[in-house]
Amino acid sequence: MTQKEQIAAHFRAEGSISQLEAFTRYKIMRLSERIREMERRGWQFAHITVAKNKKRFTEYCLIKRGS
């Protein structure tokens, strides 16, 4: 299964993913690049900046599935 397929399956099951979650579960280190590639194929995501324990990170939430 490719990284994009893993991410797509995760979005179908969970609806959102963060970089830490992508690395911990799937060993994906460049989540933002995979998200960009999926956006080029018609997927739409909300890019939400989350602050937790004085740290900030981006969480990607699925808006619309692409091809």
N, C-alpha and C positions, 0 to 999 in steps of 0.2 A: 504494500500500500504506500503510495507517495505521501509526502508531507501535506500537500494540498488535499488529498483524499482524507487523511487523518483529521485535518482541520475541519473539512466539510462535515465529516461524521460527528465531530465534537459539537459543531454548531447545531446540527440536527438534534442532538441529545440534550445539550446544555443551553444553547442560545448565546453564550458569550465565552471569551477566553482572554487571558492575560499572558504576557511574555513568560512569567514565572510558571504558570500552569502549563503552557506549551512546552517549556523545557523539562519540567518535572515529569509530566505524563508521556511526552512523545520525543523528547530530546531534540526539539526544534529550537535552534538558536537564533534564527532570523525570521521571527514571526512577522514583523512589519513588512518584509519583502514578500513573503507568501501572501499576505493580505493584499498588497499592491497588485500582485499577479492575478489574484482572484477578482479584484476590482476591475482590472482590464478585461475580464471575461464576463462582466455584468453583475457581479455580486455587489451588494451595497452594505456598508457597515457604519455604525456610529463609532467614532473614536472618542472614548471618554477618559479624561484624566482623573485618576483616583488618588486621593491622599490617604495614606494609612501609616500610622506609627512614624510620622514626620518624613515619610518617603512618598514619592509620586511615581505613578506608572500609568500606562495606557491599557485600558480594557477595551476590547473590540466586541461590539454587540451586533448580531446579524439583523439587518433590516429587510433585505431581499436576496433570495438565492438567484444565482446566475446560471449560465450553461455549464 
